[in-house]
Amino acid sequence: MVHATMVHPLRLRMLQLLCLTAHLGACVAVKTAVLVHGYHLEAPNWEEVVWGGGAGRIAHGARVAEAFGAELLMVGSGASTHGDTGETEGAYTLRWLRERRGAVSGAPTLVESATASLRAALGLDPPSGSLEALLDSAVVDARSRNTREELERAAAVCRERAVDRVFLVSSPAHCPRVARDAAVVFERDCPGCAYFVAPCGTDFCAPGDVAVLEPPHRPDQAQPGRLHAVAARALRLPPAKRRAFETFAENFLADLEMRDEDVDASLAAPLGPPPADAGDLAAQAKAFFAADDDT
């Protein structure tokens, strides 16, 4: 004996729409992932940068993921841990999003509520790309210590899961470095995956404070020489030497920026007694150059 179950016409229509959506999605599916770059938990403006009233990194990353039907949300990193809970910044950031997910998606519409109820009645998982599904399957990167490592681990995951495109979410001032490192990492580790940099609405500094030094490439302009190479070398110095280089460069620039008349006046002025810290400066300079023998 066959038992028939009556289905309300509205529910039947919703089921048909679900099947049609799934069929169309399968035809044009682009497997998408989102990486939200971490931010050090001890930074005084952590909440502003990462959440920012719903405009920060993790909130923007969630919206991008929903808008593009992402199947994977990755959150970095392991560069810091929370003093009270011991969570890495990636785990703490994801929990922050889970506790505030209503502020990202807003109240569901009538159709969304009906769809969710029907899926629950049929025993179906949340649809791919929904915030609930993303939160359930989110990947926390607890090992990366910097931007390059975050991208390397994300590229490895994208390669393993055959991701077609990934959105890299961070603050505007951080995005130039994200784009540079992503160009190297994804070309090397996951060349089949397209990457897109998606800046959020909050920042840790003014984007105009970021200096971008490119190698000379425009024959119609005066070439700046090798300033980019000098800066790259300076950034590779150990911390103590880098501080010494910064001090030297600042003083040297101050001299170069003096007006010609100021230089003439300075040369004409009688020499005064040496500054009180002249001996200390000389000792610091001697120690700095002597340190070259140890590296």
KOLZA-688276 format. One line per field, with one value per residue (C-alpha): residue number from 1; residue in three letters; x, y, z. Coordinates in steps of 0.001 Angstrom, whole numbers, plus 500000, padded with zeros to 6 digits. Layout:
BEGIN
resi: [NUM,...]
resn: [ALA,...]
c1: [X,...]
c2: [Y,...]
c3: [Z,...]
//
This chain:
BEGIN
resi: [1,2,3,4,5,6,7,8,9,10,11,12,13,14,15,16,17,18,19,20,21,22,23,24,25,26,27,28,29,30,31,32,33,34,35,36,37,38,39,40,41,42,43,44,45,46,47,48,49,50,51,52,53,54,55,56,57,58,59,60,61,62,63,64,65,66,67,68,69,70,71,72,73,74,75,76,77,78,79,80,81,82,83,84,85,86,87,88,89,90,91,92,93,94,95,96,97,98,99,100,101,102,103,104,105,106,107,108,109,110,111,112,113,114,115,116,117,118,119,120,121,122,123,124,125,126,127,128,129,130,131,132,133,134,135,136,137,138,139,140,141,142,143,144,145,146,147,148,149,150,151,152,153,154,155,156,157,158,159,160,161,162,163,164,165,166,167,168,169,170,171,172,173,174,175,176,177,178,179,180,181,182,183,184,185,186,187,188,189,190,191,192,193,194,195,196,197,198,199,200,201,202,203,204,205,206,207,208,209,210,211,212,213,214,215,216,217,218,219,220,221,222,223,224,225,226,227,228,229,230,231,232,233,234,235,236,237,238,239,240,241,242,243,244,245,246,247,248,249,250,251,252,253,254,255,256,257,258,259,260,261,262,263,264,265,266,267,268,269,270,271,272,273,274,275,276,277,278,279,280,281,282,283,284,285,286,287,288,289,290,291,292,293,294,295]
resn: [MET,VAL,HIS,ALA,THR,MET,VAL,HIS,PRO,LEU,ARG,LEU,ARG,MET,LEU,GLN,LEU,LEU,CYS,LEU,THR,ALA,HIS,LEU,GLY,ALA,CYS,VAL,ALA,VAL,LYS,THR,ALA,VAL,LEU,VAL,HIS,GLY,TYR,HIS,LEU,GLU,ALA,PRO,ASN,TRP,GLU,GLU,VAL,VAL,TRP,GLY,GLY,GLY,ALA,GLY,ARG,ILE,ALA,HIS,GLY,ALA,ARG,VAL,ALA,GLU,ALA,PHE,GLY,ALA,GLU,LEU,LEU,MET,VAL,GLY,SER,GLY,ALA,SER,THR,HIS,GLY,ASP,THR,GLY,GLU,THR,GLU,GLY,ALA,TYR,THR,LEU,ARG,TRP,LEU,ARG,GLU,ARG,ARG,GLY,ALA,VAL,SER,GLY,ALA,PRO,THR,LEU,VAL,GLU,SER,ALA,THR,ALA,SER,LEU,ARG,ALA,ALA,LEU,GLY,LEU,ASP,PRO,PRO,SER,GLY,SER,LEU,GLU,ALA,LEU,LEU,ASP,SER,ALA,VAL,VAL,ASP,ALA,ARG,SER,ARG,ASN,THR,ARG,GLU,GLU,LEU,GLU,ARG,ALA,ALA,ALA,VAL,CYS,ARG,GLU,ARG,ALA,VAL,ASP,ARG,VAL,PHE,LEU,VAL,SER,SER,PRO,ALA,HIS,CYS,PRO,ARG,VAL,ALA,ARG,ASP,ALA,ALA,VAL,VAL,PHE,GLU,ARG,ASP,CYS,PRO,GLY,CYS,ALA,TYR,PHE,VAL,ALA,PRO,CYS,GLY,THR,ASP,PHE,CYS,ALA,PRO,GLY,ASP,VAL,ALA,VAL,LEU,GLU,PRO,PRO,HIS,ARG,PRO,ASP,GLN,ALA,GLN,PRO,GLY,ARG,LEU,HIS,ALA,VAL,ALA,ALA,ARG,ALA,LEU,ARG,LEU,PRO,PRO,ALA,LYS,ARG,ARG,ALA,PHE,GLU,THR,PHE,ALA,GLU,ASN,PHE,LEU,ALA,ASP,LEU,GLU,MET,ARG,ASP,GLU,ASP,VAL,ASP,ALA,SER,LEU,ALA,ALA,PRO,LEU,GLY,PRO,PRO,PRO,ALA,ASP,ALA,GLY,ASP,LEU,ALA,ALA,GLN,ALA,LYS,ALA,PHE,PHE,ALA,ALA,ASP,ASP,ASP,THR]
c1: [500000,501391,501083,500840,501790,500014,502323,501009,501105,503381,505845,505731,506507,509385,510760,510602,512458,515118,515646,515808,518291,520479,520390,521288,523985,525572,525663,527494,529168,532450,533972,534704,536603,537221,540282,539981,543444,544111,544870,546979,544777,546874,546371,544465,542062,541398,537617,537431,539557,538155,534489,534088,530361,529845,532244,535481,537471,535466,532059,533077,534519,531235,529271,531609,531284,527499,527329,529480,528135,531413,531786,534711,535573,539157,540174,543732,545945,548126,550322,548768,546659,543989,545302,542195,540931,544146,542437,544483,543461,541836,539717,538802,537857,535636,533900,533355,531581,529490,528252,527285,526183,522756,524354,525941,522994,520162,516662,515646,512951,509686,511002,514307,512453,510183,513170,515018,511962,511498,515155,514925,511760,513468,516591,518793,521931,522084,522643,526201,527181,524800,526394,525329,526976,530129,530364,529867,532679,535034,538751,540866,544533,546192,549795,550570,552642,552427,550681,552851,552259,548501,548467,550606,548274,545208,546699,547346,543726,542457,544590,543404,539735,539940,538837,538417,538633,539435,538699,541397,539846,541861,542170,542873,546329,547254,545892,548951,551085,548361,548246,552031,552427,549385,550883,553933,552211,549259,551326,553688,551384,547927,548106,544649,542952,542086,542525,540800,541730,538650,539355,536984,535684,537967,541707,544590,546040,545312,545845,547809,550426,551407,554426,554519,557966,557990,561019,561489,559247,558140,560547,558571,559360,562498,563599,563862,566876,566995,565073,562825,565857,567336,564040,563797,567326,566504,563411,565501,567794,567437,565388,568294,570009,566733,566177,569717,569081,565824,567589,570389,567947,565760,568759,570121,566746,566501,569820,568723,565445,567113,566746,569909,569869,569531,572525,574579,573600,574454,577895,578557,577637,580514,580898,579536,580494,579730,576318,576097,575247,577982,579909,576834,576091,579670,579529,576250,577672,580790,578678,576403,579218,581066,577941,578525,581281,578706,576326]
c2: [500000,503369,506218,509670,512812,516016,519002,522528,524331,527081,524525,522637,525842,526586,523084,523567,526865,525214,522483,525014,527191,524187,523137,526614,526969,523710,524945,528204,527371,529123,527685,530686,531256,534285,534935,537518,538631,538719,541729,541599,541168,543566,546454,549210,549662,545955,546161,549205,547596,544064,544799,548562,548587,546090,547688,546020,543125,540165,541748,542798,539357,537737,540028,539367,535633,535803,538091,535786,532473,531429,527862,528545,531235,531351,533524,534375,534188,532769,535828,536656,535023,536430,537026,535690,532890,531734,531812,532718,535912,533832,531825,534904,536846,534030,533786,537548,537122,534182,536190,539115,537382,538991,542395,541170,539541,541468,540101,537401,538157,536182,534110,533443,532365,530063,528595,527970,526299,524087,523060,522188,520153,518247,517693,519720,521576,525386,526431,526901,530540,531245,532768,529844,527342,529450,529737,525987,525143,528107,527352,529101,529560,529258,528935,531848,534648,537269,538243,536093,532983,533629,533731,530606,528599,529983,529064,525528,525165,526615,524154,521179,522149,523187,526756,528894,532325,533796,537220,538597,540927,543413,547093,549550,550457,546760,545868,546949,544417,541785,542318,542155,538986,537334,537886,535895,533210,532312,532356,529899,527743,527919,529406,528158,530283,533911,536269,539579,542083,543408,546316,546773,550067,550433,551015,551220,554344,556723,554937,557973,557181,554037,554457,552313,552113,550567,549820,552412,551567,554795,556131,559393,560399,561108,557813,557609,555316,552377,553779,550699,548425,550548,550419,546644,546225,548454,546401,543239,544648,543321,545637,547448,548186,549216,551807,553096,553356,555253,557747,558256,558622,561119,563300,563056,564013,566967,568201,567689,569503,572628,575696,576978,580159,578102,576022,579172,580612,577374,577245,580872,580422,579889,576392,575945,573401,569786,568538,566829,563494,563637,560918,558688,559174,558350,555216,554168,554684,552689,549842,549861,549509,547029,544838,544217,541839,539573,539291]
c3: [500000,499008,501510,499955,501851,501028,500464,500810,497409,498807,500103,496836,494956,497319,496797,493028,493369,495523,492940,490110,492041,492776,489114,487850,490491,489383,485788,486539,489835,490551,493686,495852,499092,501299,503451,506222,507293,511015,513184,516342,519403,521477,519048,520891,517968,517399,517704,515428,512701,512864,513592,513183,513825,511017,508532,509670,508296,509552,508896,505379,504727,505728,503414,500495,501123,501116,498088,495938,497222,498833,500014,502313,504866,506147,509118,510181,512036,514809,515303,518689,521394,523679,527178,528941,526704,525025,521623,518580,516829,514081,516533,518561,515430,514176,517544,517455,514111,515310,518279,516030,512855,513059,512538,509297,507557,509178,509685,507161,504617,504481,501575,503380,506514,504500,502667,505921,507453,504418,504404,508091,507502,504688,506765,504396,505442,505166,501541,500347,500668,503551,506632,508801,506465,506270,510039,510447,508029,508594,508655,511303,510495,513895,512698,510381,511860,509112,505874,503605,505701,505798,502008,501707,503930,502138,498756,499992,501113,497822,495871,497930,497539,493882,494599,491466,493080,496472,497938,500234,502817,504851,505731,502865,504190,504340,500910,498834,500723,500415,496634,496290,498359,496749,493297,494374,496445,494192,491015,492669,494829,493243,489738,488776,491441,490683,493624,494330,497040,498863,501256,504181,505553,508578,508871,511329,509690,506840,503508,502365,505020,503114,500842,497700,496099,492627,490460,487676,484728,483013,480390,480134,483725,485686,487179,490968,490907,493283,496236,496243,496574,499368,501270,500825,502211,505172,506000,506082,508780,512336,514602,516265,512963,511388,514126,513605,509860,510460,512733,510228,507316,509182,510054,506516,505040,507404,506028,502418,503012,504356,502149,500501,502582,505767,504738,504084,507474,509215,507595,508515,512172,514630,515966,519472,522089,521224,522363,525735,524157,521506,523285,523470,519766,518855,520975,519357,515884,516773,518184,515135,512616,514808,514772,511058,512046,513725,510742]
//
